[in-house]
């Protein structure tokens, strides 16, 4: 997953103009990150913080960042308020503690992240780089609950990413992962 992209989406202000057709395509792509029920009422926000579609629901969805899209990647995401707070903490390297259960959707998958280093930007020999397929991400207020889950992303089920950091969360694959 591309947390760098999430941070950019949440905190960087860049000015990008899109044609109406591009705007519609960005909205469709952003909403593809979640189930139809979530997408129906979600707000869609672009990387410059402009609202592409105002929603009434609890989720904000974002399209794939331009730099990832330029490389042929896809990683739209839909975040609830707990995940938006998580993103603010991660981006600013501040402590984070979830006040409530948080759920984020990345049903189009991602282009990869380290399973152990929250700030890794590329694969290394020792950072457990994982390209995840469609998945959910879950935050829990009581992080001792994470102790019951494995950290191995290849175990075939949910696992804890970034265990031992303030940004630890549960990854829940919901479909097959792309070839690594």
The 8 nearest C-alpha neighbors of each residue, nearest first, counted from 0:
[[1, 109, 111, 112, 110, 2, 131, 130],
 [0, 2, 3, 4, 112, 111, 109, 110],
 [3, 1, 5, 4, 0, 6, 112, 86],
 [2, 4, 6, 1, 5, 7, 120, 90],
 [5, 3, 7, 2, 6, 1, 8, 64],
 [6, 4, 2, 8, 7, 3, 9, 1],
 [7, 5, 9, 3, 8, 4, 90, 10],
 [6, 8, 11, 4, 10, 5, 9, 3],
 [9, 7, 46, 5, 6, 10, 4, 11],
 [8, 10, 6, 7, 5, 11, 86, 48],
 [9, 11, 7, 8, 6, 12, 87, 90],
 [12, 10, 7, 13, 8, 9, 47, 46],
 [13, 11, 47, 10, 48, 14, 46, 7],
 [12, 14, 47, 11, 15, 46, 48, 7],
 [13, 15, 47, 16, 12, 46, 48, 49],
 [14, 16, 13, 17, 47, 46, 45, 12],
 [15, 17, 14, 18, 22, 21, 47, 19],
 [18, 16, 21, 22, 19, 15, 20, 25],
 [17, 19, 21, 20, 22, 16, 23, 24],
 [18, 20, 22, 21, 23, 17, 24, 16],
 [21, 19, 23, 22, 18, 24, 17, 25],
 [22, 20, 24, 18, 23, 19, 17, 25],
 [21, 23, 19, 25, 20, 24, 17, 26],
 [22, 24, 26, 20, 21, 25, 27, 19],
 [25, 23, 21, 27, 22, 26, 28, 20],
 [26, 24, 22, 28, 23, 27, 62, 29],
 [25, 27, 23, 29, 24, 28, 30, 22],
 [28, 26, 24, 30, 25, 29, 23, 31],
 [27, 29, 31, 25, 30, 26, 62, 24],
 [30, 28, 62, 61, 75, 26, 60, 31],
 [29, 31, 38, 27, 32, 28, 33, 26],
 [32, 30, 28, 29, 33, 27, 107, 106],
 [33, 31, 106, 105, 76, 30, 75, 107],
 [34, 32, 104, 31, 106, 38, 37, 30],
 [33, 35, 36, 37, 38, 32, 31, 106],
 [34, 36, 38, 37, 39, 33, 30, 31],
 [35, 37, 34, 39, 38, 40, 33, 41],
 [38, 36, 34, 35, 39, 33, 40, 41],
 [39, 37, 35, 41, 30, 40, 36, 33],
 [38, 40, 36, 37, 35, 41, 54, 30],
 [39, 41, 56, 54, 55, 38, 37, 42],
 [42, 40, 54, 58, 38, 56, 59, 39],
 [41, 43, 54, 53, 59, 52, 60, 58],
 [44, 42, 60, 52, 51, 59, 61, 50],
 [43, 45, 50, 61, 51, 49, 48, 60],
 [44, 46, 48, 49, 47, 61, 50, 51],
 [45, 47, 8, 48, 44, 7, 64, 13],
 [46, 48, 12, 13, 45, 49, 14, 11],
 [49, 47, 45, 46, 44, 50, 12, 8],
 [50, 48, 45, 47, 44, 51, 46, 43],
 [49, 51, 44, 52, 43, 48, 45, 53],
 [50, 52, 43, 44, 49, 45, 26, 53],
 [53, 51, 43, 42, 50, 54, 44, 26],
 [54, 52, 42, 50, 43, 51, 55, 41],
 [55, 53, 42, 41, 40, 56, 52, 43],
 [54, 56, 40, 41, 57, 42, 53, 58],
 [57, 55, 40, 41, 58, 54, 42, 37],
 [56, 58, 79, 41, 55, 59, 80, 40],
 [59, 57, 79, 41, 78, 56, 77, 42],
 [58, 60, 42, 78, 77, 41, 43, 79],
 [61, 59, 77, 43, 29, 76, 42, 30],
 [60, 62, 29, 44, 76, 75, 43, 45],
 [63, 61, 29, 75, 28, 25, 64, 76],
 [62, 64, 75, 74, 73, 68, 65, 67],
 [65, 63, 67, 66, 4, 68, 62, 46],
 [64, 66, 68, 67, 69, 63, 46, 62],
 [67, 65, 69, 68, 64, 70, 63, 72],
 [68, 66, 72, 70, 69, 65, 64, 71],
 [67, 69, 65, 71, 72, 70, 66, 63],
 [70, 68, 66, 67, 71, 65, 72, 64],
 [71, 69, 67, 68, 72, 66, 65, 73],
 [72, 70, 68, 69, 67, 73, 66, 110],
 [73, 71, 68, 67, 70, 110, 74, 69],
 [74, 72, 63, 68, 109, 75, 107, 67],
 [73, 75, 109, 63, 108, 107, 76, 72],
 [74, 76, 62, 63, 29, 32, 61, 105],
 [77, 75, 105, 32, 61, 60, 104, 74],
 [76, 78, 60, 104, 59, 103, 32, 58],
 [79, 77, 103, 58, 59, 82, 60, 83],
 [78, 80, 58, 82, 81, 57, 102, 103],
 [79, 81, 83, 82, 84, 78, 57, 58],
 [82, 80, 101, 84, 83, 79, 85, 97],
 [83, 81, 85, 84, 79, 80, 78, 101],
 [82, 84, 80, 86, 85, 81, 78, 79],
 [85, 83, 87, 81, 82, 86, 80, 88],
 [84, 86, 82, 88, 83, 87, 89, 81],
 [87, 85, 89, 83, 84, 88, 6, 90],
 [86, 88, 84, 90, 85, 89, 91, 83],
 [89, 87, 93, 85, 91, 86, 90, 92],
 [90, 88, 92, 86, 91, 87, 85, 93],
 [91, 89, 87, 88, 6, 92, 86, 93],
 [90, 92, 88, 93, 89, 87, 86, 94],
 [93, 91, 89, 90, 88, 94, 87, 95],
 [92, 94, 88, 91, 89, 95, 90, 87],
 [95, 93, 165, 88, 92, 96, 89, 166],
 [94, 96, 165, 88, 85, 93, 97, 166],
 [97, 95, 98, 140, 165, 94, 85, 166],
 [96, 98, 140, 99, 139, 81, 95, 138],
 [97, 99, 140, 96, 100, 81, 139, 101],
 [100, 98, 97, 140, 101, 139, 81, 138],
 [99, 101, 139, 138, 140, 102, 97, 137],
 [102, 100, 138, 81, 137, 82, 99, 79],
 [101, 103, 137, 136, 79, 138, 104, 78],
 [104, 102, 78, 136, 77, 135, 79, 137],
 [103, 105, 135, 77, 33, 76, 32, 106],
 [106, 104, 32, 76, 134, 108, 107, 133],
 [105, 107, 133, 32, 108, 134, 33, 104],
 [106, 108, 133, 105, 32, 74, 75, 73],
 [109, 107, 132, 133, 106, 105, 131, 74],
 [110, 108, 0, 74, 131, 111, 130, 73],
 [109, 111, 130, 0, 72, 1, 74, 73],
 [112, 110, 130, 0, 129, 109, 1, 131],
 [113, 111, 0, 128, 129, 1, 114, 130],
 [112, 114, 128, 127, 115, 126, 116, 119],
 [113, 115, 160, 127, 161, 128, 116, 112],
 [116, 114, 161, 113, 126, 160, 117, 127],
 [117, 115, 118, 113, 119, 114, 161, 126],
 [118, 116, 119, 161, 115, 113, 166, 114],
 [117, 119, 116, 120, 113, 3, 2, 112],
 [120, 118, 116, 121, 117, 113, 112, 122],
 [119, 121, 118, 112, 122, 113, 3, 1],
 [122, 120, 119, 123, 112, 113, 128, 111],
 [121, 123, 128, 126, 124, 113, 120, 127],
 [124, 122, 125, 126, 121, 128, 127, 113],
 [123, 125, 126, 122, 127, 128, 121, 113],
 [124, 126, 123, 127, 122, 128, 115, 113],
 [125, 127, 113, 123, 128, 115, 124, 116],
 [128, 126, 114, 113, 125, 129, 115, 122],
 [127, 129, 113, 122, 112, 126, 114, 111],
 [130, 128, 111, 112, 131, 113, 127, 114],
 [131, 129, 111, 110, 109, 179, 112, 132],
 [132, 130, 176, 108, 109, 129, 111, 0],
 [131, 133, 108, 176, 177, 175, 134, 174],
 [132, 134, 106, 108, 107, 174, 173, 105],
 [135, 133, 172, 173, 171, 105, 106, 132],
 [134, 136, 104, 171, 103, 105, 170, 172],
 [137, 135, 170, 103, 169, 102, 171, 104],
 [136, 138, 102, 169, 101, 168, 103, 139],
 [137, 139, 101, 168, 100, 102, 169, 97],
 [138, 140, 100, 141, 142, 97, 99, 137],
 [139, 141, 97, 99, 98, 142, 100, 96],
 [142, 140, 143, 139, 144, 145, 97, 96],
 [141, 143, 144, 145, 140, 139, 146, 167],
 [144, 142, 145, 141, 146, 147, 140, 139],
 [145, 143, 142, 146, 141, 147, 139, 148],
 [144, 146, 143, 147, 142, 148, 159, 169],
 [147, 145, 144, 148, 143, 149, 142, 159],
 [146, 148, 145, 144, 149, 143, 159, 158],
 [147, 149, 146, 145, 158, 159, 150, 157],
 [150, 148, 158, 151, 159, 147, 157, 146],
 [149, 151, 159, 158, 152, 160, 148, 162],
 [150, 152, 153, 149, 154, 158, 159, 114],
 [153, 151, 154, 158, 150, 155, 129, 114],
 [152, 154, 151, 155, 156, 158, 150, 129],
 [155, 153, 151, 156, 152, 158, 157, 149],
 [156, 154, 153, 157, 152, 172, 151, 158],
 [155, 157, 154, 172, 158, 171, 152, 153],
 [158, 156, 171, 170, 172, 169, 159, 155],
 [157, 159, 150, 149, 170, 169, 148, 152],
 [160, 158, 169, 150, 168, 162, 170, 149],
 [159, 161, 114, 162, 168, 167, 169, 150],
 [162, 160, 167, 115, 114, 164, 116, 117],
 [163, 161, 167, 164, 160, 159, 115, 150],
 [162, 164, 161, 167, 165, 166, 115, 160],
 [165, 163, 166, 162, 167, 161, 117, 116],
 [164, 166, 95, 167, 94, 163, 96, 162],
 [165, 167, 164, 161, 168, 95, 89, 85],
 [168, 166, 161, 162, 164, 160, 165, 159],
 [169, 167, 138, 160, 159, 137, 166, 170],
 [168, 170, 159, 137, 136, 158, 160, 171],
 [169, 171, 136, 158, 157, 135, 159, 172],
 [170, 172, 157, 135, 134, 136, 173, 169],
 [171, 173, 134, 174, 133, 157, 156, 170],
 [172, 174, 134, 133, 171, 175, 135, 132],
 [175, 173, 133, 172, 132, 176, 134, 106],
 [174, 176, 132, 177, 173, 133, 172, 131],
 [175, 177, 132, 131, 174, 178, 130, 133],
 [178, 176, 132, 179, 175, 131, 130, 108],
 [179, 177, 176, 130, 175, 131, 132, 129],
 [178, 177, 130, 129, 176, 128, 131, 111]]
